[in-house]
Amino acid sequence: MDCYETTDGAGADDLYINVDGGRVFGVEQIDEEESKSIGVSTTFSGAKVKVSLWEYDSGSADDFIGSFFPHISQAGTGEHAVTLTGDGSHYEVFYTVTNP
């Protein structure tokens, strides 16, 4: 994952990732022009799964960065990229889908 711009506000984002509503990563800081290898894998039984990125805020509601939906039809087709730009941010997320 590459962070080109953090959410509106000063400093690094306190990032976390949910898959179908359950947290699988974070909270971990990421700043502009920083790359992170997340290393999370998950199994899903339906045709697709919802992956959402959020920025934790202690004094207000968390900031929604964006969601994407890896699909079983992407299995075996290599790496995919998605751009997320919620709340003034700019993230590039890279993922692969494999057969179980």
Buried (B, 14 or more C-beta within 10 A) or exposed (E): BBBEEBBEBEEBBBBBBBBEEEEBBBBBBBEBEBEEEBEEEEEBEEEBBEBBBBBBEEEEEBBBBBBBEBBBEBEEEEEBEBEBEBBEBBBEBEBEBEEE
